Amino acid sequence: MKVRLTRLAIRDLAEIGRYTRETWGEEQAQRYRAAMTARLKWLCRNPSLWRERPDIRDGVYTHPEKHHVIVFRGCEGGVEILRIPHERMDIVRRLKGDDPS
């Protein structure tokens, strides 16, 4: 199983890393990055635990990871990560207009 990231998800991860590093330091940023990576791989292995979110878009799922929400869809051989917004954001409003590529 593999994890693919959209350009928006890559940007989200970069911003999460930058903010965490600036706020809590490099060690915490590395721990958060490791936890996020582990969760993305876990999603590939556990499709029965995916939570569908048709309110965002058909075929889109979400799963929490610490203070963020992983927004993704299944794809051949794994998952495609669409975005990783903070839990306090209005996820539905923020993602409805996103280009999923």
N, CA, C and O atoms as a Tinker XYZ file with bonds, in Angstrom:
   404  protein
     1  N      0.840000   -1.179000    0.000000    73     2
     2  CA     0.000000    0.000000    0.000000    64     1     3
     3  C      0.887000    1.246000    0.000000    63     2     4     5
     4  O      1.962000    1.264000    0.599000    81     3
     5  N      0.413000    2.274000   -0.680000    73     3     6
     6  CA     1.222000    3.483000   -0.710000    64     5     7
     7  C      0.384000    4.723000   -0.441000    63     6     8     9
     8  O     -0.835000    4.733000   -0.610000    81     7
     9  N      1.083000    5.762000   -0.018000    73     7    10
    10  CA     0.470000    7.047000    0.293000    64     9    11
    11  C      0.924000    8.041000   -0.772000    63    10    12    13
    12  O      2.120000    8.208000   -1.013000    81    11
    13  N     -0.051000    8.700000   -1.407000    73    11    14
    14  CA     0.252000    9.784000   -2.339000    64    13    15
    15  C     -0.272000   11.069000   -1.725000    63    14    16    17
    16  O     -1.314000   11.074000   -1.071000    81    15
    17  N      0.453000   12.158000   -1.938000    73    15    18
    18  CA     0.042000   13.463000   -1.413000    64    17    19
    19  C     -0.190000   14.431000   -2.561000    63    18    20    21
    20  O      0.602000   14.496000   -3.501000    81    19
    21  N     -1.288000   15.186000   -2.477000    73    19    22
    22  CA    -1.519000   16.247000   -3.451000    64    21    23
    23  C     -0.577000   17.409000   -3.116000    63    22    24    25
    24  O      0.038000   17.443000   -2.051000    81    23
    25  N     -0.483000   18.338000   -4.034000    73    23    26
    26  CA     0.377000   19.513000   -3.784000    64    25    27
    27  C     -0.129000   20.308000   -2.582000    63    26    28    29
    28  O      0.665000   20.880000   -1.835000    81    27
    29  N     -1.452000   20.344000   -2.396000    73    27    30
    30  CA    -2.007000   21.060000   -1.244000    64    29    31
    31  C     -1.675000   20.346000    0.069000    63    30    32    33
    32  O     -1.411000   21.003000    1.076000    81    31
    33  N     -1.685000   19.031000    0.068000    73    31    34
    34  CA    -1.323000   18.273000    1.270000    64    33    35
    35  C      0.154000   18.468000    1.598000    63    34    36    37
    36  O      0.524000   18.585000    2.766000    81    35
    37  N      0.990000   18.504000    0.577000    73    35    38
    38  CA     2.427000   18.749000    0.794000    64    37    39
    39  C      2.613000   20.128000    1.416000    63    38    40    41
    40  O      3.412000   20.295000    2.337000    81    39
    41  N      1.878000   21.108000    0.916000    73    39    42
    42  CA     1.955000   22.466000    1.476000    64    41    43
    43  C      1.474000   22.481000    2.926000    63    42    44    45
    44  O      2.079000   23.133000    3.778000    81    43
    45  N      0.377000   21.758000    3.205000    73    43    46
    46  CA    -0.119000   21.674000    4.583000    64    45    47
    47  C      0.933000   21.088000    5.510000    63    46    48    49
    48  O      1.174000   21.621000    6.593000    81    47
    49  N      1.564000   19.991000    5.091000    73    47    50
    50  CA     2.591000   19.357000    5.931000    64    49    51
    51  C      3.774000   20.285000    6.173000    63    50    52    53
    52  O      4.318000   20.328000    7.277000    81    51
    53  N      4.168000   21.021000    5.153000    73    51    54
    54  CA     5.273000   21.974000    5.308000    64    53    55
    55  C      4.909000   23.050000    6.329000    63    54    56    57
    56  O      5.730000   23.422000    7.168000    81    55
    57  N      3.674000   23.548000    6.254000    73    55    58
    58  CA     3.223000   24.581000    7.191000    64    57    59
    59  C      3.123000   24.023000    8.611000    63    58    60    61
    60  O      3.508000   24.695000    9.568000    81    59
    61  N      2.617000   22.818000    8.751000    73    59    62
    62  CA     2.545000   22.181000   10.072000    64    61    63
    63  C      3.952000   22.050000   10.656000    63    62    64    65
    64  O      4.171000   22.352000   11.829000    81    63
    65  N      4.893000   21.604000    9.845000    73    63    66
    66  CA     6.276000   21.457000   10.300000    64    65    67
    67  C      6.900000   22.780000   10.701000    63    66    68    69
    68  O      7.556000   22.880000   11.738000    81    67
    69  N      6.691000   23.805000    9.867000    73    67    70
    70  CA     7.253000   25.123000   10.165000    64    69    71
    71  C      6.686000   25.671000   11.467000    63    70    72    73
    72  O      7.437000   26.124000   12.331000    81    71
    73  N      5.369000   25.630000   11.610000    73    71    74
    74  CA     4.725000   26.164000   12.808000    64    73    75
    75  C      5.174000   25.401000   14.062000    63    74    76    77
    76  O      5.491000   26.009000   15.084000    81    75
    77  N      5.197000   24.097000   13.976000    73    75    78
    78  CA     5.605000   23.286000   15.131000    64    77    79
    79  C      7.048000   23.574000   15.512000    63    78    80    81
    80  O      7.357000   23.721000   16.695000    81    79
    81  N      7.924000   23.654000   14.540000    73    79    82
    82  CA     9.344000   23.937000   14.796000    64    81    83
    83  C      9.511000   25.308000   15.446000    63    82    84    85
    84  O     10.244000   25.444000   16.426000    81    83
    85  N      8.835000   26.327000   14.907000    73    83    86
    86  CA     8.956000   27.681000   15.441000    64    85    87
    87  C      8.340000   27.811000   16.829000    63    86    88    89
    88  O      8.828000   28.584000   17.653000    81    87
    89  N      7.279000   27.068000   17.093000    73    87    90
    90  CA     6.557000   27.191000   18.356000    64    89    91
    91  C      7.114000   26.296000   19.458000    63    90    92    93
    92  O      7.258000   26.733000   20.600000    81    91
    93  N      7.428000   25.050000   19.124000    73    91    94
    94  CA     7.833000   24.076000   20.145000    64    93    95
    95  C      9.201000   23.445000   19.920000    63    94    96    97
    96  O      9.647000   22.633000   20.731000    81    95
    97  N      9.870000   23.806000   18.835000    73    95    98
    98  CA    11.225000   23.325000   18.622000    64    97    99
    99  C     11.327000   22.138000   17.673000    63    98   100   101
   100  O     10.337000   21.483000   17.348000    81    99
   101  N     12.548000   21.888000   17.246000    73    99   102
   102  CA    12.828000   20.854000   16.254000    64   101   103
   103  C     12.481000   19.454000   16.747000    63   102   104   105
   104  O     11.962000   18.645000   15.977000    81   103
   105  N     12.753000   19.156000   18.002000    73   103   106
   106  CA    12.467000   17.810000   18.526000    64   105   107
   107  C     10.969000   17.501000   18.453000    63   106   108   109
   108  O     10.578000   16.411000   18.035000    81   107
   109  N     10.141000   18.453000   18.857000    73   107   110
   110  CA     8.696000   18.252000   18.783000    64   109   111
   111  C      8.232000   18.146000   17.325000    63   110   112   113
   112  O      7.349000   17.347000   17.014000    81   111
   113  N      8.819000   18.939000   16.441000    73   111   114
   114  CA     8.461000   18.873000   15.025000    64   113   115
   115  C      8.772000   17.484000   14.463000    63   114   116   117
   116  O      7.991000   16.941000   13.683000    81   115
   117  N      9.894000   16.919000   14.853000    73   115   118
   118  CA    10.249000   15.565000   14.399000    64   117   119
   119  C      9.277000   14.526000   14.938000    63   118   120   121
   120  O      8.889000   13.612000   14.210000    81   119
   121  N      8.876000   14.649000   16.201000    73   119   122
   122  CA     7.904000   13.709000   16.774000    64   121   123
   123  C      6.558000   13.805000   16.054000    63   122   124   125
   124  O      5.933000   12.790000   15.747000    81   123
   125  N      6.123000   15.032000   15.792000    73   123   126
   126  CA     4.834000   15.219000   15.117000    64   125   127
   127  C      4.899000   14.649000   13.705000    63   126   128   129
   128  O      3.957000   13.998000   13.253000    81   127
   129  N      6.000000   14.890000   13.011000    73   127   130
   130  CA     6.184000   14.371000   11.648000    64   129   131
   131  C      6.156000   12.844000   11.649000    63   130   132   133
   132  O      5.545000   12.230000   10.774000    81   131
   133  N      6.816000   12.235000   12.632000    73   131   134
   134  CA     6.833000   10.772000   12.728000    64   133   135
   135  C      5.436000   10.221000   13.008000    63   134   136   137
   136  O      5.044000    9.202000   12.439000    81   135
   137  N      4.686000   10.892000   13.883000    73   135   138
   138  CA     3.324000   10.454000   14.195000    64   137   139
   139  C      2.429000   10.585000   12.966000    63   138   140   141
   140  O      1.610000    9.704000   12.704000    81   139
   141  N      2.574000   11.662000   12.218000    73   139   142
   142  CA     1.761000   11.861000   11.021000    64   141   143
   143  C      2.096000   10.803000    9.968000    63   142   144   145
   144  O      1.196000   10.241000    9.345000    81   143
   145  N      3.367000   10.537000    9.772000    73   143   146
   146  CA     3.786000    9.518000    8.808000    64   145   147
   147  C      3.223000    8.149000    9.182000    63   146   148   149
   148  O      2.735000    7.416000    8.322000    81   147
   149  N      3.294000    7.811000   10.469000    73   147   150
   150  CA     2.757000    6.531000   10.935000    64   149   151
   151  C      1.249000    6.460000   10.701000    63   150   152   153
   152  O      0.736000    5.414000   10.303000    81   151
   153  N      0.532000    7.564000   10.945000    73   151   154
   154  CA    -0.919000    7.570000   10.745000    64   153   155
   155  C     -1.263000    7.410000    9.270000    63   154   156   157
   156  O     -2.212000    6.697000    8.942000    81   155
   157  N     -0.526000    8.047000    8.379000    73   155   158
   158  CA    -0.803000    7.915000    6.950000    64   157   159
   159  C     -0.641000    6.468000    6.500000    63   158   160   161
   160  O     -1.465000    5.963000    5.737000    81   159
   161  N      0.393000    5.806000    6.956000    73   159   162
   162  CA     0.608000    4.392000    6.623000    64   161   163
   163  C     -0.487000    3.523000    7.238000    63   162   164   165
   164  O     -0.943000    2.565000    6.613000    81   163
   165  N     -0.906000    3.849000    8.452000    73   163   166
   166  CA    -1.964000    3.119000    9.139000    64   165   167
   167  C     -3.263000    3.193000    8.343000    63   166   168   169
   168  O     -3.986000    2.202000    8.244000    81   167
   169  N     -3.565000    4.371000    7.772000    73   167   170
   170  CA    -4.778000    4.527000    6.981000    64   169   171
   171  C     -4.813000    3.542000    5.813000    63   170   172   173
   172  O     -5.867000    2.995000    5.491000    81   171
   173  N     -3.669000    3.319000    5.186000    73   171   174
   174  CA    -3.600000    2.370000    4.073000    64   173   175
   175  C     -3.995000    0.963000    4.510000    63   174   176   177
   176  O     -4.622000    0.222000    3.753000    81   175
   177  N     -3.629000    0.608000    5.717000    73   175   178
   178  CA    -3.858000   -0.757000    6.204000    64   177   179
   179  C     -5.217000   -0.954000    6.868000    63   178   180   181
   180  O     -5.573000   -2.084000    7.199000    81   179
   181  N     -5.981000    0.114000    7.070000    73   179   182
   182  CA    -7.231000    0.016000    7.837000    64   181   183
   183  C     -8.420000    0.700000    7.164000    63   182   184   185
   184  O     -9.041000    1.575000    7.767000    81   183
   185  N     -8.748000    0.324000    5.941000    73   183   186
   186  CA    -9.867000    0.992000    5.262000    64   185   187
   187  C    -11.215000    0.797000    5.960000    63   186   188   189
   188  O    -12.125000    1.602000    5.758000    81   187
   189  N    -11.363000   -0.230000    6.760000    73   187   190
   190  CA   -12.637000   -0.420000    7.461000    64   189   191
   191  C    -12.885000    0.656000    8.516000    63   190   192   193
   192  O    -14.006000    0.794000    9.005000    81   191
   193  N    -11.850000    1.420000    8.872000    73   191   194
   194  CA   -11.988000    2.479000    9.879000    64   193   195
   195  C    -12.094000    3.879000    9.269000    63   194   196   197
   196  O    -12.146000    4.873000    9.993000    81   195
   197  N    -12.125000    3.951000    7.954000    73   195   198
   198  CA   -12.265000    5.242000    7.296000    64   197   199
   199  C    -13.654000    5.804000    7.545000    63   198   200   201
   200  O    -14.636000    5.061000    7.564000    81   199
   201  N    -13.736000    7.112000    7.737000    73   199   202
   202  CA   -15.026000    7.789000    7.946000    64   201   203
   203  C    -15.353000    8.611000    6.706000    63   202   204   205
   204  O    -14.712000    9.625000    6.428000    81   203
   205  N    -16.363000    8.157000    5.964000    73   203   206
   206  CA   -16.728000    8.850000    4.733000    64   205   207
   207  C    -17.320000   10.221000    5.041000    63   206   208   209
   208  O    -18.025000   10.398000    6.034000    81   207
   209  N    -17.020000   11.192000    4.167000    73   207   210
   210  CA   -17.482000   12.569000    4.358000    64   209   211
   211  C    -18.123000   13.104000    3.083000    63   210   212   213
   212  O    -17.541000   13.956000    2.412000    81   211
   213  N    -19.327000   12.609000    2.736000    73   211   214
   214  CA   -19.998000   13.112000    1.535000    64   213   215
   215  C    -20.348000   14.595000    1.633000    63   214   216   217
   216  O    -20.617000   15.231000    0.614000    81   215
   217  N    -20.349000   15.154000    2.848000    73   215   218
   218  CA   -20.597000   16.590000    2.998000    64   217   219
   219  C    -19.461000   17.417000    2.410000    63   218   220   221
   220  O    -19.641000   18.594000    2.097000    81   219
   221  N    -18.298000   16.804000    2.262000    73   219   222
   222  CA   -17.165000   17.476000    1.616000    64   221   223
   223  C    -17.202000   17.176000    0.117000    63   222   224   225
   224  O    -17.219000   18.082000   -0.716000    81   223
   225  N    -17.214000   15.875000   -0.201000    73   223   226
   226  CA   -17.233000   15.420000   -1.598000    64   225   227
   227  C    -17.413000   13.908000   -1.574000    63   226   228   229
   228  O    -16.925000   13.250000   -0.656000    81   227
   229  N    -18.091000   13.352000   -2.549000    73   227   230
   230  CA   -18.251000   11.896000   -2.622000    64   229   231
   231  C    -16.887000   11.221000   -2.686000    63   230   232   233
   232  O    -15.981000   11.683000   -3.379000    81   231
   233  N    -16.758000   10.123000   -1.954000    73   231   234
   234  CA   -15.517000    9.357000   -1.965000    64   233   235
   235  C    -14.405000    9.935000   -1.113000    63   234   236   237
   236  O    -13.268000    9.469000   -1.187000    81   235
   237  N    -14.710000   10.939000   -0.305000    73   235   238
   238  CA   -13.704000   11.580000    0.550000    64   237   239
   239  C    -13.916000   11.108000    1.985000    63   238   240   241
   240  O    -15.047000   10.964000    2.451000    81   239
   241  N    -12.807000   10.874000    2.667000    73   239   242
   242  CA   -12.806000   10.388000    4.048000    64   241   243
   243  C    -11.957000   11.314000    4.905000    63   242   244   245
   244  O    -11.128000   12.066000    4.393000    81   243
   245  N    -12.174000   11.252000    6.222000    73   243   246
   246  CA   -11.323000   12.001000    7.155000    64   245   247
   247  C    -10.918000   11.105000    8.306000    63   246   248   249
   248  O    -11.594000   10.131000    8.637000    81   247
   249  N     -9.799000   11.463000    8.905000    73   247   250
   250  CA    -9.345000   10.786000   10.116000    64   249   251
   251  C     -8.497000   11.788000   10.917000    63   250   252   253
   252  O     -7.639000   12.465000   10.350000    81   251
   253  N     -8.737000   11.882000   12.233000    73   251   254
   254  CA    -7.955000   12.824000   13.039000    64   253   255
   255  C     -6.544000   12.319000   13.312000    63   254   256   257
   256  O     -6.306000   11.115000   13.403000    81   255
   257  N     -5.631000   13.244000   13.440000    73   255   258
   258  CA    -4.273000   12.947000   13.919000    64   257   259
   259  C     -3.829000   14.138000   14.749000    63   258   260   261
   260  O     -3.531000   15.212000   14.228000    81   259
   261  N     -3.795000   13.915000   16.047000    73   259   262
   262  CA    -3.496000   14.972000   17.010000    64   261   263
   263  C     -4.429000   16.157000   16.763000    63   262   264   265
   264  O     -5.644000   16.003000   16.882000    81   263
   265  N     -3.898000   17.339000   16.422000    73   263   266
   266  CA    -4.735000   18.523000   16.236000    64   265   267
   267  C     -5.048000   18.818000   14.771000    63   266   268   269
   268  O     -5.433000   19.936000   14.427000    81   267
   269  N     -4.883000   17.820000   13.916000    73   267   270
   270  CA    -5.170000   17.988000   12.493000    64   269   271
   271  C     -6.139000   16.915000   12.027000    63   270   272   273
   272  O     -6.364000   15.918000   12.713000    81   271
   273  N     -6.704000   17.136000   10.856000    73   271   274
   274  CA    -7.628000   16.182000   10.255000    64   273   275
   275  C     -7.076000   15.813000    8.880000    63   274   276   277
   276  O     -6.872000   16.676000    8.026000    81   275
   277  N     -6.841000   14.536000    8.683000    73   275   278
   278  CA    -6.345000   14.050000    7.402000    64   277   279
   279  C     -7.558000   13.851000    6.500000    63   278   280   281
   280  O     -8.473000   13.100000    6.836000    81   279
   281  N     -7.558000   14.521000    5.363000    73   279   282
   282  CA    -8.634000   14.417000    4.386000    64   281   283
   283  C     -8.057000   13.639000    3.202000    63   282   284   285
   284  O     -7.035000   14.022000    2.633000    81   283
   285  N     -8.728000   12.538000    2.838000    73   283   286
   286  CA    -8.137000   11.647000    1.844000    64   285   287
   287  C     -9.210000   10.896000    1.069000    63   286   288   289
   288  O    -10.401000   10.964000    1.375000    81   287
   289  N     -8.747000   10.185000    0.067000    73   287   290
   290  CA    -9.617000    9.267000   -0.663000    64   289   291
   291  C     -8.804000    8.025000   -1.002000    63   290   292   293
   292  O     -7.575000    8.061000   -1.073000    81   291
   293  N     -9.514000    6.940000   -1.207000    73   291   294
   294  CA    -8.838000    5.717000   -1.616000    64   293   295
   295  C     -8.393000    5.850000   -3.052000    63   294   296   297
   296  O     -9.045000    6.515000   -3.857000    81   295
   297  N     -7.286000    5.218000   -3.371000    73   295   298
   298  CA    -6.818000    5.180000   -4.742000    64   297   299
   299  C     -6.195000    3.803000   -4.968000    63   298   300   301
   300  O     -5.984000    3.045000   -4.021000    81   299
   301  N     -5.913000    3.499000   -6.188000    73   299   302
   302  CA    -5.345000    2.193000   -6.494000    64   301   303
   303  C     -4.055000    1.977000   -5.708000    63   302   304   305
   304  O     -3.077000    2.703000   -5.881000    81   303
   305  N     -4.073000    0.976000   -4.850000    73   303   306
   306  CA    -2.877000    0.630000   -4.094000    64   305   307
   307  C     -2.652000    1.420000   -2.822000    63   306   308   309
   308  O     -1.586000    1.297000   -2.219000    81   307
   309  N     -3.616000    2.236000   -2.382000    73   307   310
   310  CA    -3.402000    2.985000   -1.148000    64   309   311
   311  C     -4.366000    4.127000   -0.954000    63   310   312   313
   312  O     -5.562000    4.001000   -1.218000    81   311
   313  N     -3.833000    5.256000   -0.483000    73   311   314
   314  CA    -4.638000    6.446000   -0.233000    64   313   315
   315  C     -3.976000    7.664000   -0.865000    63   314   316   317
   316  O     -2.756000    7.728000   -1.021000    81   315
   317  N     -4.818000    8.624000   -1.223000    73   315   318
   318  CA    -4.332000    9.908000   -1.711000    64   317   319
   319  C     -4.749000   10.951000   -0.685000    63   318   320   321
   320  O     -5.938000   11.137000   -0.426000    81   319
   321  N     -3.775000   11.624000   -0.108000    73   319   322
   322  CA    -4.027000   12.642000    0.900000    64   321   323
   323  C     -4.321000   13.954000    0.181000    63   322   324   325
   324  O     -3.503000   14.455000   -0.591000    81   323
   325  N     -5.514000   14.502000    0.452000    73   323   326
   326  CA    -5.945000   15.727000   -0.220000    64   325   327
   327  C     -5.511000   16.972000    0.536000    63   326   328   329
   328  O     -4.968000   17.903000   -0.057000    81   327
   329  N     -5.747000   16.993000    1.836000    73   327   330
   330  CA    -5.388000   18.128000    2.695000    64   329   331
   331  C     -5.180000   17.624000    4.112000    63   330   332   333
   332  O     -5.569000   16.506000    4.450000    81   331
   333  N     -4.556000   18.470000    4.946000    73   331   334
   334  CA    -4.383000   18.171000    6.367000    64   333   335
   335  C     -4.605000   19.467000    7.147000    63   334   336   337
   336  O     -3.651000   20.071000    7.639000    81   335
   337  N     -5.864000   19.892000    7.259000    73   335   338
   338  CA    -6.157000   21.140000    7.971000    64   337   339
   339  C     -6.137000   20.960000    9.488000    63   338   340   341
   340  O     -6.232000   19.842000    9.996000    81   339
   341  N     -6.014000   22.066000   10.191000    73   339   342
   342  CA    -6.097000   22.064000   11.650000    64   341   343
   343  C     -7.533000   21.742000   12.061000    63   342   344   345
   344  O     -8.480000   22.085000   11.353000    81   343
   345  N     -7.687000   21.085000   13.203000    73   343   346
   346  CA    -9.007000   20.666000   13.678000    64   345   347
   347  C     -9.974000   21.828000   13.912000    63   346   348   349
   348  O    -11.188000   21.625000   13.870000    81   347
   349  N     -9.476000   23.019000   14.153000    73   347   350
   350  CA   -10.341000   24.166000   14.414000    64   349   351
   351  C    -10.880000   24.826000   13.150000    63   350   352   353
   352  O    -11.765000   25.678000   13.227000    81   351
   353  N    -10.360000   24.447000   12.002000    73   351   354
   354  CA   -10.817000   25.041000   10.752000    64   353   355
   355  C    -12.175000   24.464000   10.370000    63   354   356   357
   356  O    -12.512000   23.338000   10.736000    81   355
   357  N    -12.942000   25.251000    9.631000    73   355   358
   358  CA   -14.192000   24.772000    9.062000    64   357   359
   359  C    -13.811000   23.936000    7.841000    63   358   360   361
   360  O    -13.668000   24.453000    6.733000    81   359
   361  N    -13.655000   22.657000    8.068000    73   359   362
   362  CA   -13.113000   21.761000    7.047000    64   361   363
   363  C    -14.020000   21.705000    5.816000    63   362   364   365
   364  O    -13.532000   21.761000    4.687000    81   363
   365  N    -15.311000   21.598000    6.020000    73   363   366
   366  CA   -16.233000   21.488000    4.892000    64   365   367
   367  C    -16.131000   22.728000    4.004000    63   366   368   369
   368  O    -15.968000   22.616000    2.789000    81   367
   369  N    -16.227000   23.891000    4.607000    73   367   370
   370  CA   -16.160000   25.130000    3.822000    64   369   371
   371  C    -14.809000   25.299000    3.135000    63   370   372   373
   372  O    -14.732000   25.722000    1.982000    81   371
   373  N    -13.762000   24.966000    3.854000    73   371   374
   374  CA   -12.413000   25.137000    3.331000    64   373   375
   375  C    -12.131000   24.204000    2.150000    63   374   376   377
   376  O    -11.424000   24.588000    1.218000    81   375
   377  N    -12.674000   22.987000    2.180000    73   375   378
   378  CA   -12.325000   21.986000    1.174000    64   377   379
   379  C    -13.292000   21.883000    0.018000    63   378   380   381
   380  O    -12.931000   21.321000   -1.016000    81   379
   381  N    -14.486000   22.392000    0.139000    73   379   382
   382  CA   -15.474000   22.263000   -0.938000    64   381   383
   383  C    -14.953000   22.803000   -2.271000    63   382   384   385
   384  O    -15.246000   22.235000   -3.323000    81   383
   385  N    -14.201000   23.870000   -2.237000    73   383   386
   386  CA   -13.729000   24.464000   -3.482000    64   385   387
   387  C    -12.360000   23.983000   -3.936000    63   386   388   389
   388  O    -11.916000   24.345000   -5.025000    81   387
   389  N    -11.681000   23.176000   -3.126000    73   387   390
   390  CA   -10.349000   22.702000   -3.486000    64   389   391
   391  C    -10.383000   21.815000   -4.728000    63   390   392   393
   392  O    -11.283000   20.991000   -4.892000    81   391
   393  N     -9.416000   21.989000   -5.575000    73   391   394
   394  CA    -9.197000   21.079000   -6.689000    64   393   395
   395  C     -8.546000   19.833000   -6.088000    63   394   396   397
   396  O     -7.482000   19.954000   -5.479000    81   395
   397  N     -9.132000   18.644000   -6.230000    73   395   398
   398  CA    -8.607000   17.459000   -5.555000    64   397   399
   399  C     -7.299000   16.935000   -6.134000    63   398   400   401
   400  O     -6.781000   15.947000   -5.614000    81   399
   401  N     -6.743000   17.526000   -7.161000    73   399   402
   402  CA    -5.491000   17.011000   -7.718000    64   401   403
   403  C     -4.273000   17.606000   -7.057000    63   402   404
   404  O     -3.146000   17.268000   -7.420000    81   403
